[in-house]
Amino acid sequence: MTTDTPTQTPEAADVPPSGAASDTKRVATGHKRLLTRRDRLTLGLMAGLPTILHVTLVWVTALASILLAFTTWDGIGFDAIRWVGLENFKELFTNNPQFWPAVEHNVVWFVVLILIPTPLGLFLAVQLDKKIRFSRVYQTAFFLPVVLSMAVIGFVWQLVYNPDTGLINSLIGANEPGKYIDWIGDPDLNLWAILIAASWRHTGYMMILYLAGLKGVDPALREASALDGANEWQTFKNVIFPTLRPTNTIVLVVTIIEALRAFDLVFVFNKGAEGTELLSILVTNNIIGESSRIGYGSAIAVVLLLISLAVIIPYLVATFRKERRA
């Protein structure tokens, strides 16, 4: 007795079963719809709300400040806004005795930060890059001022500069009646005293930036320099430092921005009294001061914005060009 075995034609063998065909169709059409309606709604909320807040709080307010710079307004009632054109800028550049000293102080702030804490931060980064013992502890200690708020730093240094019980006057014997040194109240000393506090914080910031740059240096460059007989200083000057050019650019831009936006420490110390005038202090005093001149304060803010853009835009252009070449 023989049993017949079913035979399949080649055409039938190539046709998948009906269930497999539906699965294949489901797979083929499934990849087209990666996100469900609920996913899109969630992503829309997560991306949309921050975008709306950013546009409202940053871009809208910035554009409003630019428009207000050409008006006069005391901040009470929108009907009191009056268009004055360039009058605020003319008064700012010609009739404001505090404007040019404020510009000078911002320049001094930048020069001090670039000449003292920046090289010191580089020196600390080079030492910590040698993988010495307890390097993590040192990094934490030097970076701690960057983590603290400016208000806390200002309070700490106020204790140091206190003319009666402060650390400095106690060490130099200037805490007795008739010998007091008023580090914050003296117009010839207060800016430099505040700059010391700012440099204390800025050093840790620069150290971290340079330490990150040093971690990216190819160890083969050091080995090749050592094989050529170069000492440690020659290796740093001729091999390592040239490779830190991108880091130096970032450090320069960051330092300029820090000098332009300097506000917190000065306001905590003496609210921008004589000797410590800054552009940011003038903006604040004119907008929320006793005599509110929002239009005039906005004009100062526009000048500060233009100076900042003159620094930031070339840096962004250079960065984008490098990315395109890569």
JOFEN-V618291 format. One record per pair of residues at least 24 apart in sequence whose ideal C-beta (glycine too) atoms are under 6 Angstrom apart, sorted by the first residue. I is the first residue (numbers start at 1). GAP is how many residues later the second one is. D is the distance in whole Angstrom. If there is no record, write none. Layout:
I | GAP | D
I | GAP | D
//
This chain:
65 | 233 | 5
65 | 236 | 5
66 | 236 | 6
68 | 226 | 6
68 | 227 | 5
68 | 230 | 4
69 | 229 | 4
69 | 230 | 4
69 | 233 | 5
71 | 224 | 5
72 | 223 | 5
73 | 221 | 5
73 | 222 | 5
74 | 218 | 5
75 | 217 | 5
75 | 219 | 5
88 | 207 | 6
88 | 208 | 5
88 | 211 | 4
89 | 210 | 5
92 | 207 | 6
98 | 179 | 5
101 | 176 | 5
102 | 175 | 4
102 | 176 | 5
102 | 177 | 5
102 | 180 | 5
105 | 172 | 6
105 | 173 | 6
106 | 153 | 6
106 | 172 | 6
106 | 173 | 6
109 | 150 | 4
109 | 153 | 5
110 | 149 | 4
112 | 83 | 5
113 | 89 | 5
113 | 142 | 5
113 | 146 | 6
114 | 141 | 5
116 | 83 | 5
117 | 82 | 4
117 | 85 | 4
117 | 86 | 4
117 | 89 | 6
118 | 88 | 5
120 | 83 | 5
121 | 82 | 5
121 | 85 | 3
121 | 86 | 4
121 | 89 | 6
122 | 88 | 5
124 | 83 | 4
125 | 82 | 5
125 | 85 | 4
125 | 86 | 4
125 | 89 | 6
129 | 85 | 4
142 | 62 | 5
142 | 65 | 5
143 | 61 | 4
143 | 65 | 6
145 | 55 | 6
145 | 56 | 4
145 | 59 | 5
146 | 55 | 6
146 | 58 | 5
146 | 59 | 5
150 | 114 | 3
150 | 115 | 6
151 | 117 | 6
153 | 48 | 6
154 | 111 | 5
154 | 114 | 3
154 | 115 | 6
157 | 40 | 4
161 | 32 | 6
184 | 85 | 5
184 | 86 | 5
187 | 87 | 5
187 | 88 | 3
190 | 85 | 5
190 | 86 | 5
191 | 84 | 5
191 | 85 | 5
194 | 71 | 5
194 | 72 | 6
194 | 75 | 6
197 | 68 | 6
198 | 67 | 6
209 | 42 | 6
213 | 31 | 5
213 | 34 | 3
217 | 26 | 5
253 | 62 | 5
256 | 55 | 5
260 | 48 | 6
279 | 25 | 5
//
